[in-house]
């Protein structure tokens, strides 16, 4: 990708859902100087490569360093000083100072000036989309799509910061994968013990780490998902009760009725009637 610097202040937004990006740029050799500077805008930068493989910033007496690629946040107020003077490959985008309220969570904690990316994150995929969009910036809707891509990068930075601050065991990723599998396959009576063994855990070890992340047992988790889906089908479809029971993993419609009543204190049929009556009341009120 060739260097570019693009102002978007006058770009028309067709469907403004996010703060509008005011400037976006890419430079293969952006020369950083070890001089403290104040910002007049809100800046998000991505240092893609450096001579040392690391990057750093200093705010006051506190220094922050990270391996690259890394996300950098700077905003009006404090002085920022680059710790690795010299050429860096950098992509960055900025917002006007009037939009600072959208990014208060970054400004509240100075250590959020610098954040490495998750290895699983498809950074280059998003950057390639951004680079492609810059080629058709005058096309209606392109500026909106750039706003969306940039806010996706901001979101990843914030989520990654919160993930790094959580104290979790080495088994946490496997537990989350198993829980996600249960979310997708709750109606198929998944064998939780077999899933645990597939991820290198005995069932006892799995339960110990499961309860560190979830307040209820795997069985209760599955039942919760079954009933959530049953509620959705009761509200949004005209499926018969035995069809809903089958779709949510209950082989016996009578057992489905008892399980539903035990948790929601009403039968599935009564629940559907209540929801339909509530919608009718709302429609009459709106009318």
Residue frames as qw, qx, qy, qz and C-alpha x, y, z in Angstrom:
[[0.000, 0.887, 0.461, 0.000, 0.00, 0.00, 0.00],
 [0.396, 0.444, -0.020, 0.803, 1.25, 3.47, -0.91],
 [0.176, -0.272, -0.453, 0.830, 1.35, 6.34, 1.57],
 [0.085, -0.608, -0.500, -0.611, -1.78, 8.45, 1.78],
 [0.078, -0.249, -0.508, 0.821, -3.33, 11.17, 3.93],
 [0.133, -0.447, -0.684, -0.561, -7.05, 11.72, 3.58],
 [0.167, 0.039, 0.399, -0.901, -9.33, 14.34, 5.16],
 [0.125, -0.397, -0.881, -0.222, -12.93, 13.26, 5.74],
 [0.022, 0.342, 0.448, -0.826, -14.35, 16.38, 7.37],
 [0.404, 0.329, -0.139, -0.842, -16.34, 17.27, 4.25],
 [0.181, 0.003, -0.934, -0.308, -17.25, 13.70, 3.32],
 [0.617, -0.185, -0.061, -0.762, -21.01, 13.13, 3.29],
 [0.158, -0.059, 0.952, -0.256, -22.40, 10.38, 5.52],
 [0.448, -0.168, -0.616, -0.626, -25.41, 8.47, 4.20],
 [0.752, -0.474, -0.408, -0.207, -26.29, 6.64, 7.43],
 [0.144, 0.586, -0.543, 0.583, -24.37, 8.18, 10.35],
 [0.830, -0.427, -0.336, -0.123, -24.32, 5.60, 13.16],
 [0.784, -0.295, -0.166, 0.519, -20.82, 6.18, 14.56],
 [0.192, -0.840, 0.090, 0.499, -18.62, 9.21, 15.32],
 [0.700, 0.710, 0.018, 0.067, -17.30, 10.49, 11.98],
 [0.748, -0.217, 0.164, 0.605, -13.60, 10.00, 11.33],
 [0.131, 0.942, 0.001, -0.309, -12.02, 13.34, 10.43],
 [0.266, 0.767, -0.563, -0.155, -8.68, 12.13, 9.08],
 [0.953, -0.086, 0.289, 0.026, -7.11, 8.84, 8.05],
 [0.291, 0.820, -0.483, -0.094, -3.54, 8.14, 6.90],
 [0.968, -0.108, 0.144, 0.177, -0.90, 5.50, 6.25],
 [0.191, 0.881, -0.432, 0.010, 2.86, 5.97, 6.13],
 [0.932, 0.116, -0.296, 0.174, 5.52, 3.34, 5.57],
 [0.602, 0.031, -0.329, 0.727, 8.15, 5.49, 7.27],
 [0.263, -0.883, -0.206, -0.328, 6.50, 7.82, 9.73],
 [0.495, 0.300, -0.467, 0.669, 9.40, 9.51, 11.53],
 [0.552, -0.763, -0.333, -0.052, 8.72, 9.80, 15.25],
 [0.282, 0.586, -0.367, 0.665, 10.65, 12.37, 17.27],
 [0.542, -0.351, -0.652, 0.396, 11.36, 12.06, 21.04],
 [0.006, 0.196, -0.123, 0.973, 9.71, 15.41, 21.72],
 [0.087, 0.434, 0.780, -0.441, 6.75, 15.76, 24.13],
 [0.126, -0.170, -0.447, -0.869, 3.69, 16.89, 22.17],
 [0.369, 0.298, 0.594, -0.650, 0.10, 17.81, 22.98],
 [0.145, 0.304, 0.826, 0.451, -2.74, 16.66, 20.77],
 [0.296, 0.143, 0.083, -0.941, -5.60, 18.84, 19.56],
 [0.735, 0.057, -0.357, -0.573, -7.61, 15.89, 18.22],
 [0.803, -0.246, 0.495, -0.223, -8.42, 12.33, 19.27],
 [0.439, 0.589, -0.633, -0.245, -5.94, 9.99, 17.60],
 [0.902, -0.142, 0.399, -0.083, -5.86, 6.22, 17.21],
 [0.340, 0.697, -0.593, -0.218, -2.69, 4.87, 15.64],
 [0.983, -0.066, 0.173, -0.006, -1.57, 1.37, 14.75],
 [0.043, -0.738, 0.646, 0.191, 2.19, 0.86, 14.72],
 [0.946, 0.244, -0.069, -0.203, 2.60, -2.00, 12.27],
 [0.903, 0.078, -0.115, 0.407, 6.37, -2.36, 12.30],
 [0.182, -0.949, 0.257, 0.023, 9.50, -0.80, 13.79],
 [0.453, 0.625, -0.624, 0.123, 13.22, -1.45, 13.59],
 [0.082, -0.357, 0.823, -0.434, 13.20, -3.15, 17.01],
 [0.405, -0.263, -0.851, -0.205, 9.81, -4.89, 16.88],
 [0.290, -0.573, -0.632, 0.434, 8.61, -2.79, 19.81],
 [0.051, 0.628, 0.181, 0.755, 7.09, 0.63, 20.36],
 [0.415, -0.452, -0.583, 0.533, 6.61, 2.89, 23.36],
 [0.041, -0.753, -0.184, -0.630, 5.16, 6.13, 24.66],
 [0.372, -0.175, -0.558, 0.721, 5.71, 8.23, 27.73],
 [0.236, -0.783, -0.332, -0.470, 3.12, 10.33, 29.59],
 [0.435, -0.843, 0.206, -0.239, 4.71, 12.47, 32.27],
 [0.201, -0.617, 0.755, -0.099, 7.03, 10.19, 34.24],
 [0.757, 0.013, 0.623, -0.196, 5.29, 6.96, 33.22],
 [0.204, 0.436, -0.705, -0.521, 6.46, 4.87, 30.26],
 [0.819, 0.187, 0.437, -0.321, 4.50, 2.24, 28.33],
 [0.111, 0.480, -0.755, -0.433, 5.95, -0.26, 25.87],
 [0.831, 0.198, 0.421, -0.304, 4.59, -3.06, 23.72],
 [0.427, -0.059, 0.754, 0.495, 5.51, -5.40, 20.92],
 [0.409, 0.396, -0.189, -0.800, 4.11, -4.49, 17.52],
 [0.054, -0.533, -0.320, -0.782, 1.56, -4.37, 16.01],
 [0.226, -0.397, -0.632, 0.626, 0.20, -2.16, 18.74],
 [0.031, -0.796, -0.481, -0.367, -2.68, 0.29, 19.12],
 [0.322, -0.081, -0.283, 0.900, -1.90, 3.83, 20.33],
 [0.103, -0.825, -0.529, -0.172, -4.44, 6.27, 21.76],
 [0.321, -0.124, -0.195, 0.918, -3.72, 9.97, 22.27],
 [0.049, -0.798, -0.569, -0.192, -6.12, 12.81, 23.01],
 [0.056, 0.751, -0.084, 0.653, -6.18, 16.50, 23.97],
 [0.676, -0.724, -0.009, -0.138, -4.73, 17.15, 27.41],
 [0.724, -0.549, 0.306, 0.283, -1.52, 15.35, 28.43],
 [0.246, 0.765, -0.530, -0.270, 1.82, 15.49, 26.67],
 [0.973, 0.063, 0.221, 0.020, 2.87, 12.35, 24.78],
 [0.026, 0.779, -0.585, -0.225, 6.43, 11.48, 23.89],
 [0.931, 0.267, -0.230, -0.094, 7.48, 8.63, 21.56],
 [0.646, -0.618, 0.439, 0.088, 10.13, 6.37, 23.11],
 [0.735, 0.019, 0.548, 0.398, 11.33, 4.83, 19.86],
 [0.216, 0.786, -0.150, -0.559, 12.47, 7.70, 17.63],
 [0.165, -0.276, 0.807, 0.495, 12.99, 6.87, 14.00],
 [0.473, 0.092, -0.500, -0.719, 10.93, 5.43, 11.15],
 [0.378, 0.113, 0.862, -0.318, 7.89, 3.28, 11.89],
 [0.173, -0.231, -0.739, -0.609, 5.20, 1.86, 9.64],
 [0.094, 0.284, 0.623, -0.723, 2.01, 3.41, 10.92],
 [0.143, -0.499, -0.644, -0.561, -1.69, 3.64, 10.12],
 [0.089, -0.291, -0.568, 0.764, -3.76, 6.16, 12.04],
 [0.105, -0.614, -0.560, -0.547, -7.14, 7.87, 12.13],
 [0.138, -0.087, -0.441, 0.883, -8.48, 10.75, 14.15],
 [0.122, -0.735, -0.652, -0.140, -11.68, 12.34, 15.42],
 [0.014, 0.665, -0.035, 0.746, -12.46, 15.95, 16.26],
 [0.130, 0.123, -0.686, 0.705, -12.11, 16.93, 19.92],
 [0.541, -0.149, 0.055, -0.826, -15.90, 17.46, 20.09],
 [0.853, -0.047, -0.424, -0.300, -16.30, 13.65, 20.04],
 [0.157, 0.431, -0.774, 0.437, -14.14, 13.02, 23.12],
 [0.634, -0.210, 0.408, -0.622, -17.18, 11.90, 25.13],
 [0.925, 0.181, -0.204, -0.264, -17.31, 8.74, 23.01],
 [0.762, 0.306, -0.481, 0.307, -13.81, 7.77, 24.13],
 [0.373, -0.758, 0.297, -0.445, -13.79, 8.73, 27.81],
 [0.949, -0.297, 0.100, -0.028, -13.03, 5.14, 28.85],
 [0.798, 0.323, -0.123, 0.493, -9.60, 5.46, 27.20],
 [0.144, 0.708, -0.210, 0.658, -8.77, 8.85, 28.67],
 [0.673, -0.668, 0.043, -0.314, -9.71, 7.79, 32.22],
 [0.858, -0.390, 0.276, 0.191, -6.74, 5.40, 32.44],
 [0.124, 0.835, -0.439, -0.308, -3.37, 6.56, 31.05],
 [0.442, -0.302, 0.822, 0.193, -2.10, 3.00, 30.59],
 [0.660, 0.498, 0.558, -0.066, -4.57, 2.63, 27.76],
 [0.174, 0.805, -0.315, -0.472, -2.30, 4.74, 25.61],
 [0.286, 0.499, -0.777, -0.256, -0.75, 1.54, 24.23],
 [0.800, -0.034, 0.487, -0.350, -2.27, -1.90, 23.64],
 [0.066, -0.275, 0.872, 0.398, -0.98, -4.93, 21.70],
 [0.701, 0.109, -0.277, -0.648, -3.40, -6.76, 19.41],
 [0.817, -0.105, 0.534, -0.192, -4.68, -10.26, 19.98],
 [0.185, -0.310, 0.811, 0.460, -2.94, -12.73, 17.71],
 [0.330, 0.387, 0.859, 0.062, -6.35, -14.07, 16.65],
 [0.252, 0.765, 0.261, -0.533, -7.59, -10.66, 15.54],
 [0.638, 0.436, 0.464, 0.433, -7.81, -10.19, 11.76],
 [0.158, -0.741, 0.000, 0.652, -6.05, -6.83, 11.76],
 [0.173, -0.247, 0.595, 0.745, -4.75, -7.06, 8.20],
 [0.139, 0.486, 0.820, 0.270, -8.20, -8.00, 6.93],
 [0.029, -0.872, -0.406, 0.271, -9.71, -4.79, 8.31],
 [0.207, -0.648, 0.263, 0.684, -6.78, -2.68, 7.12],
 [0.241, 0.048, 0.751, 0.613, -7.09, -4.11, 3.62],
 [0.090, 0.715, 0.686, 0.099, -10.78, -3.19, 3.60],
 [0.139, -0.857, -0.128, 0.479, -9.92, 0.34, 4.75],
 [0.264, -0.404, 0.508, 0.714, -7.22, 0.70, 2.08],
 [0.209, 0.344, 0.799, 0.446, -9.71, -0.50, -0.55],
 [0.008, 0.830, 0.544, -0.120, -12.35, 1.98, 0.60],
 [0.213, -0.702, 0.082, 0.674, -9.95, 4.91, 0.38],
 [0.274, -0.033, 0.655, 0.704, -9.77, 4.30, -3.38],
 [0.083, -0.520, -0.665, -0.530, -13.47, 5.20, -3.77],
 [0.170, -0.299, -0.542, 0.767, -13.89, 7.84, -1.08],
 [0.250, 0.123, -0.096, -0.955, -16.23, 9.97, -3.21],
 [0.392, -0.222, -0.803, -0.390, -18.68, 7.10, -3.67],
 [0.544, -0.465, 0.085, -0.693, -21.81, 7.56, -1.48],
 [0.925, -0.327, -0.079, -0.179, -21.60, 5.33, 1.60],
 [0.749, 0.309, -0.411, 0.418, -17.82, 4.89, 1.54],
 [0.005, 0.531, -0.440, 0.725, -17.19, 7.34, 4.40],
 [0.767, -0.375, 0.131, -0.503, -19.82, 5.50, 6.48],
 [0.973, 0.038, -0.217, 0.066, -18.05, 2.21, 5.85],
 [0.477, 0.447, -0.453, 0.606, -14.73, 3.74, 6.87],
 [0.387, -0.528, 0.322, -0.683, -16.33, 5.01, 10.10],
 [0.936, -0.209, -0.014, -0.284, -17.55, 1.46, 10.76],
 [0.846, 0.241, -0.352, 0.320, -14.11, -0.11, 10.14],
 [0.208, 0.520, -0.442, 0.701, -12.40, 2.40, 12.41],
 [0.584, -0.462, 0.271, -0.610, -14.88, 1.97, 15.27],
 [0.978, -0.047, -0.196, -0.057, -14.33, -1.80, 14.94],
 [0.620, 0.347, -0.444, 0.547, -10.63, -1.20, 15.60],
 [0.193, -0.512, 0.362, -0.755, -11.47, 1.03, 18.58],
 [0.852, -0.301, 0.011, -0.428, -13.78, -1.67, 19.94],
 [0.907, 0.113, -0.350, 0.206, -11.06, -4.31, 19.60],
 [0.296, 0.468, -0.466, 0.690, -8.64, -2.10, 21.52],
 [0.468, -0.447, 0.292, -0.704, -11.10, -1.65, 24.38],
 [0.951, -0.144, -0.095, -0.255, -12.08, -5.33, 24.53],
 [0.780, 0.271, -0.432, 0.363, -8.44, -6.40, 24.46],
 [0.016, 0.513, -0.462, 0.723, -7.63, -4.06, 27.34],
 [0.701, -0.353, 0.223, -0.578, -10.42, -5.54, 29.44],
 [0.966, 0.062, -0.247, -0.043, -9.41, -9.08, 28.53],
 [0.564, 0.400, -0.501, 0.521, -5.83, -8.43, 29.62],
 [0.213, -0.475, 0.428, -0.739, -7.05, -7.08, 32.96],
 [0.879, -0.254, -0.047, -0.402, -9.06, -10.22, 33.76],
 [0.173, -0.499, 0.836, -0.151, -7.33, -12.78, 35.95],
 [0.911, 0.115, -0.015, -0.396, -8.22, -16.12, 34.37],
 [0.722, -0.319, 0.602, 0.125, -6.73, -19.59, 34.43],
 [0.026, -0.385, 0.737, 0.555, -4.92, -21.16, 31.51],
 [0.193, 0.276, 0.935, 0.109, -8.00, -23.34, 30.98],
 [0.271, 0.556, 0.322, -0.716, -10.33, -20.33, 30.47],
 [0.325, 0.393, -0.488, -0.709, -10.10, -20.33, 26.65],
 [0.191, -0.032, -0.962, -0.192, -11.06, -24.03, 26.56],
 [0.094, 0.431, 0.757, -0.482, -13.98, -23.44, 28.95],
 [0.308, 0.532, 0.021, -0.789, -15.24, -20.59, 26.77],
 [0.293, 0.247, -0.741, -0.551, -14.99, -22.80, 23.67],
 [0.088, -0.216, -0.970, 0.074, -16.99, -25.54, 25.37],
 [0.178, 0.524, 0.517, -0.653, -19.63, -23.06, 26.54],
 [0.318, 0.464, -0.300, -0.771, -19.86, -21.68, 23.01],
 [0.213, 0.048, -0.921, -0.324, -20.31, -25.21, 21.68],
 [0.027, 0.397, 0.851, -0.344, -23.17, -25.71, 24.14],
 [0.246, 0.512, 0.132, -0.812, -24.74, -22.46, 22.92],
 [0.371, 0.364, -0.548, -0.656, -24.79, -23.81, 19.38],
 [0.472, 0.049, -0.852, -0.223, -25.69, -27.44, 20.07],
 [0.314, -0.163, 0.624, -0.697, -27.91, -27.30, 23.17],
 [0.789, 0.117, 0.070, -0.600, -30.74, -29.17, 21.44],
 [0.735, 0.355, -0.565, -0.118, -28.50, -32.14, 20.53],
 [0.859, -0.504, 0.052, -0.072, -27.83, -33.37, 24.09],
 [0.469, 0.678, -0.508, 0.249, -24.04, -32.78, 23.91],
 [0.877, -0.293, -0.292, 0.245, -21.80, -35.00, 26.01],
 [0.123, -0.955, 0.205, -0.174, -20.07, -32.47, 28.28],
 [0.746, -0.497, 0.414, 0.159, -17.65, -35.06, 29.66],
 [0.788, 0.289, 0.361, 0.408, -16.51, -35.96, 26.15],
 [0.271, 0.905, 0.043, 0.326, -16.08, -32.28, 25.31],
 [0.440, -0.845, 0.303, -0.017, -13.91, -31.82, 28.39],
 [0.812, -0.215, 0.454, 0.299, -11.70, -34.76, 27.41],
 [0.637, 0.628, 0.258, 0.364, -11.40, -33.39, 23.87],
 [0.093, 0.915, -0.133, 0.370, -9.95, -30.22, 25.41],
 [0.524, 0.362, -0.609, 0.473, -7.47, -32.12, 27.59],
 [0.290, -0.378, 0.484, -0.734, -9.40, -32.08, 30.91],
 [0.148, -0.241, -0.948, 0.149, -10.97, -34.65, 33.13],
 [0.255, -0.681, -0.529, -0.437, -14.62, -33.94, 33.95],
 [0.543, -0.677, -0.350, 0.353, -13.69, -33.07, 37.53],
 [0.412, -0.234, 0.105, 0.874, -11.03, -30.57, 36.36],
 [0.031, 0.415, 0.518, 0.747, -13.48, -29.15, 33.83],
 [0.367, -0.756, -0.525, -0.134, -16.12, -28.55, 36.52],
 [0.520, -0.550, -0.202, 0.622, -13.62, -26.80, 38.78],
 [0.250, -0.134, 0.252, 0.925, -12.65, -24.30, 36.09],
 [0.089, -0.535, -0.647, -0.536, -16.20, -24.05, 34.74],
 [0.384, -0.775, -0.493, 0.097, -17.47, -22.79, 38.09],
 [0.409, -0.398, -0.026, 0.821, -14.79, -20.10, 38.13],
 [0.049, -0.004, 0.414, 0.909, -16.43, -18.56, 35.05],
 [0.428, -0.330, -0.525, -0.658, -20.14, -19.46, 35.30],
 [0.336, -0.287, 0.525, -0.727, -22.50, -19.29, 38.29],
 [0.848, 0.024, 0.264, -0.460, -24.44, -22.44, 37.36],
 [0.644, -0.183, 0.723, 0.170, -23.68, -26.02, 36.35],
 [0.020, 0.192, -0.709, -0.678, -23.24, -27.13, 32.71],
 [0.024, 0.415, 0.903, 0.107, -26.59, -28.91, 32.95],
 [0.031, 0.759, 0.443, -0.476, -28.32, -25.74, 34.15],
 [0.032, -0.508, 0.355, 0.784, -26.53, -23.81, 31.41],
 [0.008, 0.082, 0.857, 0.508, -27.94, -26.15, 28.77],
 [0.004, -0.613, -0.781, 0.119, -31.44, -25.97, 30.26],
 [0.025, -0.688, -0.135, 0.712, -31.21, -22.17, 30.29],
 [0.030, 0.311, -0.571, -0.759, -30.37, -22.13, 26.59],
 [0.009, 0.311, 0.917, 0.250, -33.19, -24.55, 25.80],
 [0.017, -0.720, -0.625, 0.301, -35.74, -22.38, 27.53],
 [0.035, -0.581, 0.130, 0.803, -34.38, -19.16, 26.02],
 [0.054, 0.084, -0.738, -0.667, -34.90, -20.63, 22.56],
 [0.036, -0.485, -0.874, -0.017, -38.33, -21.94, 23.54],
 [0.000, -0.707, -0.353, 0.613, -39.36, -18.45, 24.64],
 [0.024, 0.421, -0.408, -0.810, -38.15, -17.01, 21.35],
 [0.072, -0.126, -0.874, -0.463, -40.11, -19.57, 19.34],
 [0.033, -0.603, -0.758, 0.244, -43.23, -18.99, 21.42],
 [0.006, 0.696, 0.144, -0.703, -43.00, -15.25, 20.85],
 [0.111, 0.555, -0.424, -0.707, -41.96, -15.15, 17.20],
 [0.208, 0.084, -0.862, -0.454, -43.51, -18.22, 15.57],
 [0.743, -0.090, 0.049, -0.661, -46.78, -20.13, 15.38],
 [0.424, 0.222, -0.878, 0.002, -45.11, -23.51, 15.85],
 [0.789, -0.434, -0.299, -0.318, -47.08, -26.06, 17.84],
 [0.534, -0.722, 0.392, -0.200, -45.91, -27.00, 21.32],
 [0.927, -0.113, 0.325, 0.151, -44.59, -30.41, 20.30],
 [0.675, 0.628, 0.012, 0.387, -42.63, -28.78, 17.45],
 [0.061, -0.869, 0.316, -0.375, -41.03, -26.27, 19.84],
 [0.785, -0.491, 0.368, -0.083, -40.24, -29.08, 22.27],
 [0.920, 0.199, 0.207, 0.266, -38.51, -31.05, 19.52],
 [0.466, 0.771, -0.085, 0.426, -36.53, -28.05, 18.24],
 [0.187, -0.812, 0.374, -0.407, -35.21, -27.21, 21.69],
 [0.297, 0.374, -0.850, 0.220, -34.11, -30.74, 22.61],
 [0.505, -0.088, 0.633, -0.580, -37.12, -32.00, 24.60],
 [0.152, 0.014, -0.920, -0.362, -38.17, -35.39, 23.26],
 [0.148, -0.514, -0.838, 0.109, -41.33, -35.37, 25.41],
 [0.060, -0.578, -0.222, -0.783, -43.72, -32.39, 25.04],
 [0.620, -0.700, -0.318, -0.156, -45.08, -33.03, 28.54],
 [0.720, -0.333, -0.141, 0.592, -41.60, -32.86, 30.02],
 [0.291, 0.332, 0.153, 0.884, -41.05, -29.62, 28.08],
 [0.339, -0.710, -0.318, -0.528, -44.22, -28.21, 29.63],
 [0.729, -0.619, -0.242, 0.163, -43.09, -29.15, 33.16],
 [0.647, -0.101, -0.019, 0.756, -39.57, -27.79, 32.69],
 [0.114, 0.495, 0.218, 0.833, -40.90, -24.54, 31.29],
 [0.490, -0.733, -0.301, -0.363, -43.40, -24.11, 34.11],
 [0.767, -0.428, -0.254, 0.404, -40.79, -24.87, 36.76],
 [0.486, -0.049, 0.018, 0.872, -38.62, -21.93, 35.65],
 [0.023, -0.239, -0.225, -0.944, -41.15, -19.40, 34.33],
 [0.157, 0.244, 0.707, -0.645, -44.06, -20.34, 36.60],
 [0.614, 0.452, 0.123, -0.635, -46.51, -20.59, 33.70],
 [0.781, 0.203, 0.571, 0.150, -47.14, -23.05, 30.89],
 [0.325, -0.083, 0.503, 0.797, -45.71, -22.45, 27.40],
 [0.058, 0.602, 0.675, 0.422, -49.24, -21.86, 26.11],
 [0.252, -0.875, -0.352, 0.215, -49.97, -19.27, 28.80],
 [0.417, -0.496, 0.205, 0.733, -46.66, -17.56, 28.11],
 [0.246, 0.205, 0.600, 0.733, -47.47, -17.25, 24.40],
 [0.085, -0.769, -0.599, -0.206, -50.93, -15.88, 25.16],
 [0.360, -0.794, -0.172, 0.459, -49.51, -13.28, 27.56],
 [0.378, -0.297, 0.367, 0.796, -46.95, -12.12, 25.01],
 [0.136, 0.416, 0.659, 0.612, -49.52, -11.84, 22.22],
 [0.196, -0.844, -0.499, 0.007, -51.91, -9.90, 24.47],
 [0.409, -0.653, 0.002, 0.638, -49.09, -7.57, 25.52],
 [0.298, -0.030, 0.504, 0.810, -48.26, -6.83, 21.88],
 [0.004, -0.639, -0.661, -0.393, -51.90, -6.16, 21.13],
 [0.303, -0.843, -0.328, 0.298, -52.11, -3.70, 24.01],
 [0.389, -0.449, 0.230, 0.771, -49.00, -1.91, 22.75],
 [0.213, 0.264, 0.631, 0.697, -50.44, -1.68, 19.24],
 [0.120, -0.795, -0.573, -0.158, -53.66, -0.15, 20.52],
 [0.381, -0.758, -0.127, 0.514, -51.69, 2.34, 22.62],
 [0.354, -0.223, 0.415, 0.808, -49.52, 3.35, 19.65],
 [0.108, 0.478, 0.682, 0.543, -52.60, 3.69, 17.50]]
